[in-house]
Amino acid sequence: MAREGDLVFSTVLHDFYEHSDRLSKEHACTLIKFIGDGFLAGFANAADGLPFVRSIQSLLRTLPSLSGRGLGFRFSLHFGDCLCIETSYGKDVFGYNINLVAYLNDLAQPGQIVISQAALDRMPAEQRALAGPGEAGPDQIRRRGSRSIVSA
């Protein structure tokens, strides 16, 4: 995208923000903040996280302004308490669990999601059933220690 210029990049980000906002409403998600080319979101129910991520991954493949651009988002899901405060620039969150989910996100490869055991334990059986030993293929989860990885 660097070769296409700032206007194209701005359009791509605008489309992503607009559609991710729509998807967040469909999946009971609170988008807390966008950080460069990433974002932080919260869910009241751990079961809502994975369907939201799958929707974002589908969006990256199917929306004309986003598909074919080599966008490889990394996702992570974790369940835990955090401190949420209203600041002059909007909502922000702090705490150990926020740091942990950021660390988990660094473990993901582009197009993957890392799920902590705490989040996995709170997901419905049909989502947990995706987790299993072995290498991850498309739409599968690979469990490694206290985390699992889902490929899209």
C-alpha positions in Angstrom: 0.0 0.0 0.0 3.0 2.3 0.4 3.3 2.5 -3.3 -0.3 3.6 -3.7 -0.1 6.7 -1.5 -1.7 8.3 1.5 -5.1 8.9 0.0 -5.6 5.2 -0.8 -4.3 4.2 2.6 -6.7 6.7 4.2 -9.6 5.2 2.2 -8.7 1.7 3.2 -8.6 2.6 6.9 -11.9 4.5 6.6 -13.6 1.5 5.0 -12.1 -0.8 7.7 -13.2 1.5 10.5 -16.7 1.9 9.1 -17.3 -1.9 8.6 -15.6 -3.0 11.8 -17.9 -0.5 13.7 -20.9 -2.2 12.0 -19.7 -5.6 12.8 -19.0 -4.7 16.4 -22.7 -3.7 16.8 -23.8 -7.1 15.2 -21.5 -9.0 17.7 -22.2 -7.2 21.0 -18.7 -5.8 20.9 -17.4 -2.5 22.3 -14.6 -1.0 20.2 -12.5 0.7 22.8 -9.8 2.3 20.6 -7.9 2.1 17.3 -4.2 2.0 17.6 -2.5 2.6 14.3 -3.5 -0.4 12.2 -5.0 -2.3 15.1 -7.7 -2.0 17.7 -8.8 -3.0 21.1 -12.3 -4.3 21.7 -14.2 -5.7 24.7 -17.0 -8.2 25.0 -19.4 -8.9 27.9 -19.5 -12.5 26.9 -16.4 -14.5 25.8 -18.5 -16.4 23.3 -19.0 -13.2 21.2 -15.2 -12.7 20.6 -14.5 -15.5 18.1 -17.5 -14.8 15.8 -16.5 -11.2 15.7 -13.0 -12.0 14.7 -14.2 -14.4 12.0 -16.4 -11.6 10.7 -13.4 -9.2 10.6 -11.3 -11.9 8.8 -14.1 -12.4 6.3 -14.3 -8.7 5.8 -10.6 -8.5 4.9 -11.1 -11.2 2.3 -14.3 -10.0 0.7 -14.5 -6.2 0.9 -13.1 -4.9 -2.4 -11.2 -2.0 -0.8 -9.5 -4.4 1.6 -9.1 -7.7 -0.3 -5.9 -8.4 -2.2 -3.9 -5.8 -0.2 -2.0 -8.4 1.9 -3.6 -7.2 5.2 -2.7 -9.8 7.8 -4.4 -8.9 11.0 -3.3 -10.6 14.2 -5.9 -11.3 16.8 -5.9 -12.4 20.4 -8.7 -13.2 22.9 -8.4 -13.2 26.6 -10.8 -13.1 29.5 -10.1 -11.1 32.6 -10.7 -7.9 34.6 -9.4 -4.6 33.6 -9.7 -0.9 34.6 -11.8 1.0 32.1 -11.8 4.8 32.4 -13.2 7.7 30.4 -10.4 10.0 29.3 -10.3 13.3 27.3 -9.7 11.1 24.2 -12.4 8.5 24.9 -12.4 5.1 26.7 -9.2 3.5 27.7 -8.3 0.3 29.5 -5.4 -0.7 31.8 -4.2 -3.6 33.8 -2.4 -6.9 33.8 -5.0 -8.6 31.6 -4.6 -5.8 28.9 -0.9 -6.4 28.9 -1.4 -10.1 28.7 -3.7 -9.9 25.7 -1.2 -7.6 24.0 1.5 -10.2 24.6 -0.7 -12.9 23.2 -1.4 -10.8 20.1 2.4 -10.6 19.5 2.4 -14.4 19.4 -0.1 -14.6 16.5 1.0 -14.8 12.9 -0.8 -12.6 10.3 -4.3 -14.1 9.9 -4.3 -16.0 13.1 -5.9 -15.6 16.6 -4.3 -16.6 19.8 -6.8 -17.5 22.5 -5.8 -17.7 26.2 -7.0 -20.7 28.2 -9.1 -18.3 30.3 -11.1 -17.2 27.3 -11.2 -20.7 25.8 -12.7 -22.1 29.1 -15.5 -19.6 28.8 -16.4 -20.3 25.2 -19.3 -22.5 24.2 -18.6 -26.2 23.6 -18.9 -25.8 19.8 -16.1 -23.1 19.8 -14.0 -25.1 22.3 -14.4 -28.2 20.1 -12.4 -26.5 17.4 -9.3 -26.7 19.6 -7.2 -29.8 19.2 -3.7 -31.1 19.0 -1.6 -30.9 15.8 -0.8 -28.3 13.2 -3.5 -25.7 12.5 -5.0 -25.6 9.1 -7.6 -23.2 7.7 -10.4 -22.7 10.2 -8.8 -24.9 12.9 -7.3 -24.2 16.3 -4.0 -25.5 17.6 -3.6 -25.7 21.3 -0.1 -24.9 22.6 0.3 -24.9 26.4 -2.0 -22.3 27.8 -3.0 -20.8 24.4 -4.6 -21.9 21.2 -4.2 -20.5 17.7 -7.0 -20.3 15.1 -6.2 -19.9 11.5 -8.6 -18.1 9.2 
